[in-house]
Amino acid sequence: MILPTIVEWSHWIIRRVLRAGDAALDATVGNGHDLVMMASCVAPNGLVIGCDVQHAALDRARRHAQEQHLGHLVRLYNQSHEHIDRICVNEGINTVQAIMYNLGYLPGGDKAIRTQVQTTLASLEKARSFLAPGGVMTIVCYRGHGGGEDETEAVRAWCLALPPEQYECSLYAPLHSAAAPIGLAVARRSTRQ
């Protein structure tokens, strides 16, 4: 493939803003690939908070972070992404520079356990209150599973409703497949403009 995948695109966006010492949030840990990428960006003294409802996902992510010698930069919570506000408060975090979402279900896991429109929208709304000026959030939406198209459309509508004087939004999507995943990026405009 010549063009970047959705995941490569989301990593490129995040790497543009994350620096050593920053705080970041992985709202849907999954297998931990986003978590580890962000931890490598905030090393040696930053923090990446991750949450997921599945113990198996957290165990895999923890192992992956430790294998990359980044485990000390990661704190994991066995909670839904709709509770990111209390997780951040628990960690003493007021703002984060980057937030990542990979919606849908855990690859290789139970496909019946997946993100839901209501909890995702609640989480996104809470997440934007923690996003630092100049920070960015990426949301990868998988349209090809049950409920995926509805969740994708709800997230797109949420992005479109954000005040453009405060947020810049972008869409990355393949044009030849209606079921392929899409990526959305939400950047909070810097107050230094």
C-alpha positions in Angstrom: 0.0 0.0 0.0 1.4 3.4 -1.0 -0.8 5.5 1.3 -0.6 5.1 5.1 -3.1 2.9 6.8 -5.5 4.6 9.2 -3.4 3.5 12.2 -0.2 4.8 10.6 -2.0 8.1 9.8 -3.2 8.4 13.4 0.3 7.7 14.8 1.7 10.3 12.4 -0.8 12.9 13.8 0.0 12.1 17.4 3.8 12.1 16.9 3.5 15.7 15.6 2.4 16.9 19.0 3.7 14.6 21.7 7.1 15.4 23.4 9.2 14.1 26.3 7.5 14.8 29.6 4.0 15.1 28.1 0.8 13.4 29.4 -1.3 11.4 27.0 -4.4 9.2 27.1 -5.2 5.9 25.3 -9.0 5.7 25.7 -9.3 2.3 24.2 -6.1 0.3 24.9 -6.8 -2.8 22.9 -3.5 -4.6 22.2 -1.5 -1.6 23.3 0.1 -0.5 20.1 -1.1 3.1 20.4 -0.2 3.1 24.1 3.4 2.0 23.4 3.8 4.4 20.5 2.7 7.3 22.8 4.9 6.1 25.6 7.9 6.1 23.3 7.1 9.8 22.5 6.8 11.0 26.1 9.9 9.1 27.4 11.8 9.4 29.5 9.6 11.1 32.1 6.0 11.5 30.6 2.9 9.5 31.4 0.4 7.6 29.2 -2.9 6.7 30.9 -4.8 3.8 29.3 -8.2 2.3 29.9 -10.1 -0.7 28.6 -13.0 -2.8 29.9 -11.2 -6.1 29.1 -8.5 -7.6 31.4 -7.0 -9.5 28.4 -6.4 -6.2 26.6 -4.8 -4.6 29.6 -2.6 -7.6 30.2 -1.4 -7.6 26.5 -0.8 -3.9 26.6 1.2 -4.1 29.9 3.3 -6.9 28.5 3.9 -5.0 25.3 5.0 -1.8 27.2 7.3 -3.8 29.4 8.9 -5.6 26.4 9.7 -2.1 25.0 11.1 -1.0 28.4 8.3 1.6 28.7 6.2 0.1 31.4 7.2 2.7 33.9 5.6 5.4 31.7 2.2 3.7 31.6 -0.8 3.5 34.0 -3.6 1.2 33.1 -7.2 1.2 34.3 -9.8 -1.6 33.9 -12.6 0.9 33.2 -14.7 2.1 30.3 -13.5 5.1 28.3 -16.6 7.0 29.5 -14.8 7.4 32.9 -11.7 9.1 31.6 -12.6 12.2 33.7 -12.3 10.4 37.0 -9.2 8.5 35.8 -7.4 11.7 34.9 -8.5 13.3 38.2 -7.2 10.2 40.1 -3.8 10.7 38.3 -3.7 14.4 39.1 -3.9 15.2 35.3 -5.6 18.4 34.3 -4.6 18.4 30.6 -3.2 15.9 28.1 -1.4 16.7 24.9 -2.8 13.7 22.9 -5.7 11.3 23.1 -6.2 8.2 21.0 -9.4 6.1 20.3 -9.6 2.9 18.3 -13.3 2.1 18.3 -14.9 -1.3 17.8 -13.8 -4.5 19.4 -10.5 -6.0 20.6 -8.7 -7.7 17.7 -8.7 -11.4 18.4 -11.2 -10.9 21.2 -14.9 -11.3 21.8 -16.6 -9.3 19.0 -19.7 -8.9 21.2 -17.7 -6.7 23.5 -17.3 -3.4 21.6 -17.5 0.3 22.0 -21.0 1.8 22.0 -22.3 5.0 20.6 -23.6 6.4 23.9 -20.4 5.7 25.9 -18.1 6.8 23.1 -19.9 10.2 22.8 -19.8 10.7 26.5 -16.1 9.9 26.5 -15.3 12.2 23.6 -17.1 15.1 25.3 -15.1 14.5 28.5 -11.9 14.0 26.6 -12.1 17.4 24.9 -12.2 19.1 28.3 -8.8 17.5 29.1 -7.2 18.2 25.7 -4.5 20.9 26.0 -4.4 23.9 23.7 -2.3 22.7 20.7 -3.2 19.1 21.6 -4.7 16.5 19.3 -7.2 13.6 19.5 -7.4 10.8 16.9 -10.4 8.6 16.6 -10.2 5.5 14.4 -13.7 4.2 13.5 -14.3 0.7 12.2 -17.5 0.7 10.0 -17.5 -2.9 9.0 -19.0 -4.6 12.1 -22.4 -4.5 13.8 -23.0 -1.0 15.1 -19.8 0.3 13.6 -21.5 2.5 10.9 -23.8 4.1 13.5 -20.9 4.8 15.8 -18.9 6.2 13.0 -21.7 8.6 11.9 -22.3 9.7 15.5 -18.6 10.5 16.0 -18.5 12.4 12.7 -21.5 14.4 13.7 -19.9 15.1 17.1 -16.8 16.4 15.3 -18.8 18.6 12.9 -20.6 20.1 15.9 -17.4 21.3 17.6 -16.9 25.1 17.5 -14.5 25.7 14.6 -13.0 28.7 16.4 -11.7 26.3 19.1 -11.2 23.0 17.2 -9.8 22.0 13.8 -11.1 18.7 12.5 -9.9 16.4 9.7 -11.0 13.2 8.1 -8.9 10.5 6.5 -10.8 7.8 4.7 -10.5 5.5 1.8 -12.9 6.3 -1.0 -13.3 2.9 -2.6 -14.6 1.0 0.4 -17.7 1.8 2.4 -16.7 -0.7 5.1 -13.0 0.4 5.6 -12.1 2.2 8.8 -11.8 5.9 8.8 -9.7 8.3 10.9 -10.7 11.5 12.5 -8.4 14.1 14.0 -9.5 16.8 16.4 -6.9 19.5 17.3 -7.6 22.1 19.9 -6.5 25.4 18.6 -3.7 27.0 20.5 -4.4 30.1 22.5 -1.1 31.5 21.2 -2.4 32.0 17.6 
